[in-house]
Amino acid sequence: MTPTSTVDWAAAQRAVAEAGPRLTSLLRSVRKPDAPALGKWDLGQAAVHVSLTIDAVWAMTKGGGNLIADIWDLSALSQVLVEGEGRRTPAEMADRIDASVAGFLAAVEAAGEDRAHSWVIQGTEMPLSTLTCQVLNELTVHGLDIARAEGVPWPIDRDHASLILQGYLFPSLHTLGRAMVVQEKAGKVRARFEVRLRGDGRAWLHFSDGDFSVEASPQGPVDCHLSVDPATFLLVAWGRTSQWPAIAKGQLMAWGRKPWLGMQMRSWLRNP
């Protein structure tokens, strides 16, 4: 079933229009293209990955998509595609990303209607608003990877983080469901979390004997309530920062009848 999206699609498009030039400006100023950035990738390869992913999402707006049968095939596919590009300069990738972002935004504007399109996993679909927030996620989170490799700051706008969470991360987690659960840790868990994004938005995350879903409204009692800074929660979700300093700073807070579950939840979900 295609997830419904309540995210402000126009705001997401504006956010992408802001995030694209921000990243490409950084890429044009890079001094350390070979610096380690993400896993096996250096800064230049991370930029190639961003370009390729935006092109793939743009292709989805034109009827492409359903590239792989399983989410866990994605890492290997990404590695092959990045290696296939050879060495590219950050400035070269900046030009490509500018063109891809412009093409993607023109495609979604021309579409007019926020209808469903085939997504990357076979048998799945996502609305255009979710694809828009996916592009925003690529520019923002991998922008952080690139900025860290270059040794420059990369603050994340709270509204942009909230758009990514509500418009992309929660819908994709819901679509992938059971595949995202660490069965060894949460295969027998039954728990419901309310996640309140500071500023705007909330969602309910439900674990049920190895299954997982994201609810637009609670379909049962809530065990743990979370109040979170959207940017911090986004980075914890993507494994870019530890939850423990964020908890100490009050950026992630839990309460309810089982507040201790708030400290366990991240370890119950896999990161592709």
N, C-alpha and C positions, 0 to 999 in steps of 0.2 A: 504494500500500500504506500502511495506517495505521501510523505509527511505534509501537513498543512503548515503554512508559514504566516506568522502574524507580525513579522519584522517589517519595519518601515523600508520598503524597497527603494523609494526615492532617496532616503537618507543613506542607504547602503551604496547606491550608485555615486552619490556625492563623495562618500568616504573613499571609494576606490579611485575616483578622480583626484583626490588629494594624496592618497597613499602612493599611487604610481610615481608621480614626479618626485616625491620625497625619497623613494628608494633609488630611482635612477640618478638623482642628484648625488646621492651618497656613492653610487657605483662609479660615477665619473670623477670622483675625488679620491678613489682608493689608491693607497700607496703600498699595500701588502696583499696582492692578489693570491699569493701562495699560502697565506696564513690559514691554519686549521679553523674550520667553521662549523661543520656538522658531521659527526661520525667520521667516515673516510674522506669526506669532501673538504676541499679547501674553499676559500672565499669565492674564487672564480667558478668553481663547480657548483656551489650553492646558488650562484646567480643564474647559471645555466638551468638548474632545476626549476627555479622560479619561472623562467621564461617558458620552459617546456610545459609546466603545469598550467600556466595561464593559457597557452595555446590549446592544451587539451580541453580545458573548460570552455574556451571560446568555441571549439569544435562541437561541444555538446549542444550549444545553442543552434547549431546548424544541422543537427541530427546525428552527430557522432556520439561516442560514449560506449558504455558497456565493454570496456577494454579488457577486463580481467574477470575470472570466475570467482575469485576469493580475495578479500581485502589483504590477506597475508602474502599475496603475490605482488603487491604493489611495490614493496621495497626493492625486490629483485628487478622489476621492470624499470623502476626509476634509475637504478644503478646502471643498467644496460644503456638506457637512453642518454644519460649524462656522459658516460664513457664514449658513446658513439659520436658525441659532438666534438671530441678532441679538445684542444686548448683554445679558449676564447678569452679575450680581454674583457674586464669589467665594463669598459666604455662601450664595447661592441654589444654586450648583453644589455646595457642600458638602452641603447637604440632599439633593440628587439623588444624589450619589455614595454617601452613607450608605445611602439606600434601595436603590440598585442593588447595592451590595456585600452588603447583608443579603439581598436577593432572590436573588442569585447563590449565596451560601453555603447558603441554604435549599434551593435547587434541587439542588445537588450532594450535599447531605446526604440529601435525599429519594431521589436516584438510587441511592445505596448502592453500585452496581457501577461500576467505572472503565471503562465501555464507550465505544466510539467515537461521535462526533457529527460532522455536517458542519462543516467549517471554512470560513474566509472565501473561499478560492479554490475555484472550481468544480472538482469532481472530487476534492476532498481531504477527509480526515477526521482528527480528533484525539481522543485519549482525554480524558475529563473532567479527569484530572490535568494534562494539558497546558493545557487551557483555564483551569484554576485558576492555573497558573503564568503564563499570559498576563495574567490580571488582576493578579497580583502584580507583573509587569513594568510594567504601565501605572501602577500606584500608586507604584512605586519610582522608575522612570526619569523619568517626567513629574513626579513629586514633586520630583525634583532640579531639573528645568527651572524649576518654579514657585518653589522655594526660592532658586535663584540669581537669578531675576528680583526676588524680594523682598529679596535680600541677607542671607539667613539660612543657617546651616549645615544640611546634610542628609546626615549620615553614613549609609552603607548597611551594614546588617547582613551579615556574611559568609555566614551560613547562608541568608539570604533571597536573596543574589546567587547562591549555589550552586544553590538551588532553581530560580531563573529560568533559569540556564544549562542545567542538566540536564533540567529539566522543560518548558521552552518554547523557548529559543533553539536548542539543538542539534536537537530534533525538527523545528522549523519550517525550519531550514536544510537538514536532510536531505530534508524533503518538497519544498522548492522546488528543491533540487539545482542543476542547470545554470543556472537563471535567476539564481542569486545570484553566478555567477562573472563577473569582469571578463575577458572573453574576450581583449581586447587585451593583457592582462598574464599571464594564466594559461591561455590557451586551449590551449597545448601543454605545460603543466606536468604532470609526474607526481611526486607527493610525498605522503607520509603523515606526519601530525603526531599525536603523543600529547599531549593536554592534561591535565595533572594539576592539579586544583583543590585548593588548600591547604585542609586541613580534611577534605574528603571529596569523592570523585568523580573520574572521568576519562572521557575520550572520545577517539576517534581520528577525525581529519578527513582525508579522502582526496580529493585532486585528481587527475583522470585525463583529460588531453586535453580540457579544457573541461567535464567533468562533475564533480560534487561529491557526496559522501555523508558521513554521520557513522556510524561503526561502533561497536557496543557492545564489540567486541574486535577487535584488529588482524587484518586479512585479508591481511597481507603485511608486509614489513620497514618499520620506522619510520625516517624520515629525520631528523626533528627532534623532540626531546622538549621540552615546555614545562611549567614549574612556575609557576603563576600565582595571585596573590591574586584570589579570585572577584569581589570588588566592582570592582577595577581592571580586570580582563579584561572584565567586563560593560560598563563605561563606555567602554573602548576599542572594543569591538564595536559599540556604538551611536553612536560618534563624539562622545561627550561629553567625552572627554579624549584627549590625545595619548599614544601609546605611549612616546615617548622619555623623558620624565621618569620614567615608571613603570619603564622598563628601568634607568635610572640609579639608582633607589632599590631595585632588586632585587625589585620587585613582579611583574615578568615576567622569567623566566630561561629561556634556551635552551641545549641541549647535544645531542650526538649526532653522527652522521656528516656532517650538513649543518646546523650550528646557525644559519648565516646566513639560512636560510629563515625562521626565526622572526621576523625583522625585516621580511620581505616579505609574510607571509601576510595581514595585515590589508588590504593594498592589493589583494589578489586577490578580495576579496568585496565585493559591492555592498551598499549600505545603503538599504532602501526608504524 
